[in-house]
Amino acid sequence: MKILSTFQRALVQLSCLILLAMVAWQVLHRSPSIPSDVYPYLSSISPALVKQCTQENRLSPTISWEDLLAIRSTLPEKDVQPLVNQLNLQVPFVDLNWAAVSADTLRTVQRHREILKQYPYYQPNKYIFPVIGTTWFEDSFGADREGGKRSHEGTDLFAKEGTPIVSTCGGTVEQLGWNRLGGERVGVRGDDGNYYYYAHLQYISSTLVKGQRIEAGESVGTMGHTGDALTTPDHLHFGIELSNGQWINPYPFLAVWQHWSEY
């Protein structure tokens, strides 16, 4: 009877340890929580406005481009200029006179500024445009594919077969090789936690190894039309999947990154 009791206690302890291990695994592998306002705001900013604020920053380096972009992307022009004038006089953002701006709107500007600082997609030369050479692309995110069975979760960048493709950011090679839709494809887990997907490649760079480090601007492969793009013009399908599994529209980011490559 004593042996049975000891066995039962051991079994309970083992069950508790297994349960704790399962909870710990779920905590460690839980997708990071991304505030719901981050990507809607970033996607709403026009590439032209990013360029304008960057140019203003270059003319007046003491003014933070994040300050300019947060203000210009949130407020009507009549409220913008008095604040920009203060920034030109080197008044710190925290000391600006917001007399014409409501408290709620001020909180929105401050929140947008936080997002721009925490998610540096629009910081000059932080990310690199993935196509080296002449290309064209348009916003096709969400378009029907396979007769409406699925939607387009990326941006197609068209160029001549063999055009070099590079990594937009530093990270780790997570996927490599062939799949049915993407053909020859490379997946990079960026240092920012997002997954960057390069599909329909003609060739994958021979230097890449799954699990290895890759830097921004390093070769991924060459433009092609493999996978389900066999009958289409040569193009790169470029996708961005957030760390929580959500695919977002890469178009506005690509438009800005292309500007940096041409500047």
Order of alpha helices (4+ residues) and beta strands (2+ residues): alpha-alpha-alpha-alpha-alpha-alpha-beta-beta-beta-beta-beta-beta-beta-beta-beta-beta-beta-beta-alpha
